[in-house]
Amino acid sequence: MSAPLHIGVDAGGTKTALLARGSGPAIERIAPGIHLLRDGTEAATAALAALIEDATDAEIAGVCVGIAG
């Protein structure tokens, strides 16, 4: 059984980067940008959730997000 993941997300206006680390290899994903004022709270939340769900189905210990807007 692998250790739960710690996930960091840098969501900027031009791109969104995810880095997840646990006991195995790091997971990295790049997605389109997210900006709260431009995209709205619901769309931004949905995009973040989809990015995290796409990256892993492992147990998550914590998530830290920095987001534009």
C-alpha positions as MATLAB code, in Angstrom:
seq = 'MSAPLHIGVDAGGTKTALLARGSGPAIERIAPGIHLLRDGTEAATAALAALIEDATDAEIAGVCVGIAG';
ca = [
       0.000    0.000    0.000;
       1.422    3.386   -0.974;
       1.461    6.465    1.223;
      -1.305    9.058    0.746;
      -0.481   11.811   -1.715;
       0.255   15.449   -0.977;
      -0.876   17.585   -3.906;
       0.165   21.096   -4.854;
      -1.602   23.095   -7.554;
      -0.469   26.397   -9.090;
      -3.490   27.679  -11.000;
      -2.593   30.748  -13.030;
      -4.352   32.603  -15.797;
      -2.401   30.893  -18.598;
      -1.757   27.386  -17.229;
      -2.406   25.187  -14.223;
       0.315   22.881  -12.890;
      -0.219   19.976  -10.480;
       2.464   18.084   -8.582;
       1.540   15.106   -6.389;
       4.001   13.211   -4.200;
       3.668   10.146   -2.044;
       5.879    7.105   -1.666;
       6.025    6.363   -5.406;
       7.019    8.427   -8.413;
       5.839   12.041   -8.507;
       2.768   12.798  -10.620;
       2.760   15.949  -12.763;
      -0.052   17.387  -14.844;
      -0.435   20.602  -16.859;
      -3.883   21.964  -17.735;
      -5.377   25.197  -19.098;
      -5.324   28.248  -16.858;
      -7.908   28.960  -14.168;
      -8.801   32.480  -13.015;
     -11.580   33.017  -10.483;
     -12.755   36.379  -11.824;
     -12.628   35.274  -15.452;
     -14.013   31.753  -15.046;
     -16.211   32.017  -11.956;
     -16.105   29.960   -8.768;
     -18.129   26.986  -10.018;
     -16.118   26.554  -13.229;
     -12.813   26.977  -11.372;
     -13.833   24.405   -8.751;
     -14.949   21.942  -11.426;
     -11.683   22.372  -13.365;
      -9.585   21.800  -10.224;
     -11.593   18.729   -9.226;
     -11.270   17.266  -12.734;
      -7.514   17.882  -12.761;
      -7.018   16.144   -9.401;
      -9.303   13.233  -10.328;
      -7.440   12.792  -13.627;
      -4.075   12.743  -11.859;
      -4.805    9.982   -9.355;
      -7.342    7.747   -7.671;
      -5.020    7.205   -4.673;
      -5.762    8.381   -1.155;
      -5.035   12.096   -0.737;
      -3.479   13.393    2.481;
      -3.750   17.073    1.597;
      -4.082   19.613   -1.186;
      -2.693   23.141   -1.390;
      -3.918   25.425   -4.201;
      -2.697   28.834   -5.257;
      -5.157   30.363   -7.743;
      -5.263   33.552   -9.804;
      -7.999   36.092   -9.282;
];
